[in-house]
Amino acid sequence: MSLPVRICYYGMWGASGGCDDYLPENIPAGTLTHINLAFEYVSEDHEITDDRGPIAARMSRLRRKYPGLWVNIALGGWVFNEPPTQYRFSRMASRQTTRTTFSFVQLSVPPSTERTQACS
């Protein structure tokens, strides 16, 4: 019998400084299995940037507090549908060097040591 999956979708604009802020620290992470974090920005140099403040770092603190928690990061969003960023992902994917840098350097962050050992 498998355990239930409980997922929270967290829009990074939720901590933007407005009157309806929902801070990462307020997420009931102890009741969740996954948090889907949307959206991180990808720069012209194909680097993932936390352009809304240190939200990804705050999510990492939740992962340390709740070791079974998975945090999935969605990249892009609607801002990559229009100029000047509309071709950013296709340009990154079209060259071996940028694909390698982007996928292996940027995204290889295991949720915990246990999972890293289990996958190797």
C-alpha positions in Angstrom: 0.0 0.0 0.0 1.4 3.4 -1.0 1.2 6.5 1.1 -1.0 9.4 -0.1 0.6 12.2 -2.1 -0.2 15.7 -1.0 1.0 18.5 -3.2 1.0 22.2 -2.7 1.3 24.6 -5.7 3.1 27.7 -4.5 3.2 30.7 -6.8 6.3 32.7 -6.0 4.3 35.9 -6.4 2.6 34.8 -3.1 5.5 36.4 -1.2 5.7 39.6 -3.4 5.1 42.1 -0.6 1.4 42.7 -1.2 -1.4 42.7 1.3 -2.3 39.0 0.6 1.2 37.6 1.1 1.5 33.9 1.8 5.1 33.3 3.0 6.9 30.0 2.4 7.3 29.7 6.2 3.5 29.6 6.5 3.1 26.5 4.3 1.9 23.5 6.3 4.9 21.5 5.0 4.6 18.8 7.6 1.3 17.7 6.0 2.7 17.6 2.5 4.8 15.3 0.3 5.6 17.8 -2.5 5.7 21.5 -3.1 5.5 22.7 -6.7 7.3 26.1 -6.8 6.4 28.3 -9.7 8.2 30.1 -11.4 11.9 30.5 -11.3 13.5 32.8 -14.0 16.1 31.6 -16.5 18.6 34.3 -17.5 20.1 34.9 -20.9 23.1 32.9 -19.7 20.8 30.0 -19.0 21.2 30.3 -15.2 18.3 29.8 -12.9 17.8 33.0 -10.8 15.6 33.6 -7.8 14.4 37.0 -9.0 11.7 37.3 -6.3 14.1 37.2 -3.4 15.5 34.2 -1.6 12.3 32.1 -1.9 14.0 29.0 -3.2 16.4 29.2 -0.2 13.5 29.5 2.1 12.0 26.4 0.5 15.3 24.6 1.1 14.9 25.4 4.8 11.5 23.6 4.7 13.2 20.6 3.1 15.7 20.5 5.9 13.0 20.6 8.5 10.9 18.0 6.7 13.4 15.6 5.1 10.7 13.6 3.2 9.4 16.7 1.4 10.1 17.1 -2.3 10.3 20.6 -3.8 9.8 20.8 -7.5 10.8 24.0 -9.3 8.9 25.0 -12.4 10.9 27.2 -14.8 9.6 30.0 -17.0 6.0 31.0 -16.9 4.0 33.3 -19.0 6.8 35.9 -19.2 8.7 33.5 -21.6 5.9 33.7 -24.2 6.8 37.2 -25.5 9.8 39.2 -26.5 12.6 39.4 -25.5 12.5 36.0 -23.7 10.2 33.9 -26.1 13.1 32.0 -27.6 15.2 31.5 -24.4 14.4 27.8 -23.9 14.6 26.8 -27.5 18.0 28.6 -27.8 19.2 26.8 -24.7 18.1 23.4 -25.9 19.6 23.9 -29.4 23.3 23.7 -28.2 24.9 20.8 -26.5 27.0 23.1 -24.2 24.1 25.1 -22.9 22.0 21.9 -22.5 24.7 20.3 -20.4 25.3 23.3 -18.3 21.7 24.0 -17.7 20.5 20.5 -16.9 23.4 19.1 -15.0 24.8 22.0 -13.1 21.5 23.9 -12.4 19.1 21.1 -11.6 21.1 18.4 -9.8 19.9 19.2 -6.3 18.8 16.0 -4.5 16.1 16.4 -1.8 18.0 14.3 0.7 21.1 12.1 1.2 18.8 9.0 1.4 17.3 9.6 -2.0 20.7 10.3 -3.6 22.0 7.0 -2.3 18.9 5.1 -3.4 19.2 6.6 -7.0 22.9 5.9 -7.5 
